[in-house]
Amino acid sequence: MKYFGTDGFRGEANINLTADHAFRIGRFLGWYYANPLSGRNAPGHKPRVVIGKDTRRSSYMLEYALVAGLTASGAEAFMLHVTTTPSVSYVTRQDDFDCGIMISASHNPYTDNGIKLINGSGEKMDDRTLLLIEDYLDGRYNALGLGSDIPLATGADIGAVVDYAAGRNRYIGYLISLSTKSFKNKRIGLDCANGSAWMIAKSVFDALGAKTSVINASPDGTNINENAGSTHISGLQRFVRENALDCGFAFDGDADRCLAVDENGEVVDGDRILYIFADYLSGAGALEKNTVVTTVMSNMGLYKALKARGFSYETTAVGDRFVYECMARNGYALGGEQSGHIILSKYATTGDGVLTAIKLLEAAVSAKVPLSRLSADVILYPQALRNIRVQDRDASLAHPAVVACRQQIEQELGEEGRILIRKSGTEPVLRIMVEAADRGTCERCVERVCEALRENHLC
């Protein structure tokens, strides 16, 4: 696709993603959901679209542009204001909206932003609809059965704007209702990344009885993810150690992912979380088909630990969208990514960082052991990961020198390691990952690939 990657339309605000893009996406959606082309509604239906945003300065600009486009096409725009991606998903499906929109670039710096689209079932938007939006953005009106631009609504047909903060509050209540345990006297730390979770996470854990301490919960529009959150977890590690907390949880900018820190200040990443949940759900008879869905980025150590416990697993391409599609297709209950996107299909259709934190603490309270004990059986292989900016992702990945380098490393590592080179879904970047028995081998192998890219003027 030209504009939409694995996690929405993302780019530098007012460079790759502009207010005009947002306005036109709003125009399309307002028209589309009143049109039989959507397959959802009869003619004359007045579409209802719910919108949330993270704390980036540009989120307000994009929000107002989307609202202007939606209402200009005759749709009703319901505004959740600053909230999380999973809350938009929850409200969309719970309150029967035609679709949901989240304005966020997730873990990216504040200069970037994105538009994530969610269908009426609370799932990420299908490719067919995204391709139609791209046709519209590029002026290919004939693909929509139109001779010219989408008609503007007039008179009483112009859409209204509705403050819908109540929807966000209801989502908070839903999260609180999900814990089967009290967290009374549990001392926890939360790193809200100066992002969406700052208005939600503490209130949830306070209501569940925890003694909650928070860092990075003072967003100013430019500090989201800045040395904070799940992509910069060292700050939470220090915080947990210095304050002798039971554990800590770090979210990303839109709070659809969570990484944990145990009582010793050690990171519990997405792979370890998947193992803990597999064990917890299995004990409750709720691990459907005894299977966990992972991505190609999951560590070999996770697979060995799952096998040792008799659990099966399936592997997808990177992206929580692909994880969820595999889960939905096969009726699985648990899936996720090493990065902390964890999906518990009984409760949500997307990764939900705060939900993950609740259920992880619940598992520890139920087992009456510290968090470190729950994943002690997972011995992770050393891993080196490097992102390298390239001129052309496809050409670089297929270049004979790069292919030969990868094949040689694969042969050398054998069954005691692996190499993965993949394209980023949101940036002009190749992501190079190597697992091996020792970190030095990982780093040397990654450097060999980077050198092949440099020598052939691909980066």
Buried (B, 14 or more C-beta within 10 A) or exposed (E): EEBBBBBBBBBBBBEBBBBEBBBBBBBBBBBBBBBEBBEBBEEEBBBBBBBBBBBBBBBBBBBBBBBBBBBBBBBBBBBBBBBBBBBBBBBBBEBEBBBBBBBBBBBBBBBBBBBBBBBBEBBBBEEEBBBBBBBBBEEEBEEBEEEEEBEEBEEEEEBEBEEBEEBBBBBBEBBBEBBEBEBEEBBBBBBBBBBBBBBBBBBBBEBBBBBBBBBBBEBEEEBBBBEBBBBBBEBBBBBBBEEEBBBBBBBBBBBBBBBBBBBEBBBBBBBBBBBBBBBBBBEEEEBBEBBBBBBBBBBBBBBBBBEEEEBEBBBBBBBBBBBBBBBBEEEBBBBBBBBBBBBBBEBBBBBBBBBBBBBBBBBBBBBEEBBBBBBEBBEBBBBBBBEBEBEEBEEBBEBEBBEEBBEEBEEBBEEEBBBBBBBBBBBEBBBBBBBBEEEEBBBBBBBBBBEBBEEBEBB
